[in-house]
Amino acid sequence: MPIERDEVLHMARLARVGLSEEDVGRFQEQLSQILDYFQVLQELDTSEVPPTSHVLPLQNVMREDEPGAPMPAQEALANAPQREGDFFRVRAVFEE
């Protein structure tokens, strides 16, 4: 399904993207190919395919929180740009 040059320029305007003439031609070709792929997909019979949110079945992929021993202060502060005792020294963010 060929896409027109004006349609590419319209999409670019909506996306607020500036395109050169070379870009317009390249995107016109690429978007036409994408629409052709969609046409092929439209021709497939998917009446027996149940709707899904994911291609593969997913379980909860988050790990359990497992508390561990805290990092020693010296190790945590080893790469601190500035420190004061056992604390990070940071610039004040609130005015007094």
Secondary structure, DSSP 8 states (H G I E B T S, - for coil): ----HHHHHHHHHHTT----HHHHHHHHHHHHHHHHHHHHHHTS--TTS---S-SS----------------HHHHTTT-SSEETTEE-----S--
